[in-house]
Amino acid sequence: MTLVEINFDGLVGPSHNYAGLSLGNLAATAHAGEISYPRAAALQGLAKMQGNMELGLPQGFFLPLPRPNHRFLTQIAADGNTDHGLIAAAWSASSMWTANAATVSPGPDTRDGRCHLTTANLVTMPHRYQEWPDTARQLRLAFADEAHFAVHDPVPACFGDEGAANHMRMCRTHGDAGLEIFVYGRRGGPFPARQHEQASRIVARAHGLNPDAVLFVEQNPDAITAGAFHNDVVAVANERVLFTHELAFADPEGTYAAIREKMPEAEIVIVPASAVSLQEAIRTYLFNAQLLTLPTGEIALVIPMEAHESPTVRGWLDNMLAGNGPIRRVIPVDVKQSMANGGGPACLRLRVVADPQAVDPRFLLTPAKVQTIASVVEEWWPAQIDPATLGSTTLEHEVATARLRLIEALDLADLA
Ligand code: SUG
């Protein structure tokens, strides 16, 4: 059995829009009310997946969830007088950010040797809370093989859980036992702390993690206040490398020391605020990057174009590459449509360490499937959406038909 890291990206749904629903997510709030381009958004996401696949990395995907979500509209007793923001919630394509779909503990870390996934409850925001039942259904299909996987329902809704976006794993190689680092928020000025400590602790217990190979770390409240609504906006880890902003954690020195104690070979790459301010890091999503081990063993950072285009960030990265640190390559990608809603390259993927043979092959990307998905998107995805039109029956027909065409093309009628 070969355990490898598979990145499962969320295909951007046909209802992708800018409704401005996420308080504390500065990009989403800034773009509220603008016209979105779902077709371009989906093609950008697909190009990112294709790029990573062409680097020789296994790539998976998840389908967009059914929108508008009639189950949610019924639950909120929507009628003609319902607030437009709540109606818009039922149309949100937010499941594209699969880093929030679940928290994943690979088999080498767990008591029973299976890969455990806990579906995130996403209770803090209504448009995200509606995701989990359909997400759990999709996870149970993709990871149906119970000899290898255990998919859990969410933790109780009194504890906010936003999944892998607040979870980092460090290890020698992906297939070795790792150190799992759970980052929670306590305070965040005017913004909610979306990941609760107790949710993280429940997930760690439910996954059967070794208590000696787990850390619980508080996120810096100033980072939340500055717009880092998830830890993955200010830090990312891969194998022995942690790439972090100096202001990511409430107690940075204590956090680094605890990591080094448990994993002496850890390499911590810290970007000081004097080089890149927290504001610039959050504006450009430098840390919302995919930190990947290429088949050559080289570690690469897949960053959003916004980071590449920032002279400050670019200057820091160029210096880093000129030195002899562990990150040897920087690859910029254009995911601007997702970025305008506060979702960078890292938000768009869920990392699962597993044997690809154990995964339902319908969720694994191939060059042929890239073509299939691209042609469905080009033919059926709306070119643009004005969020004021969410709720219209014409748009509903367009969005539902588009998703159905994709389901047919990918032989995933189980998710219809
Ligand atoms: O939950 N944006 C998402 C972005 C999620 C990013 N994920 C990670 N950091 N892993 C969110 O805030 C915007 C939707 C809107 O406003 O219409 C939104 O939900």
Boltz pocket constraint, residues with backbone or C-beta under 6 A from the ligand:
constraints:
  - pocket:
      binder: B
      contacts: [[A, 17], [A, 18], [A, 19], [A, 20], [A, 21], [A, 22], [A, 25], [A, 28], [A, 29], [A, 92], [A, 94], [A, 97], [A, 99], [A, 100], [A, 128], [A, 165], [A, 229], [A, 230], [A, 232], [A, 233], [A, 341], [A, 342], [A, 343], [A, 344], [A, 346], [A, 347], [A, 348]]
      max_distance: 6.0
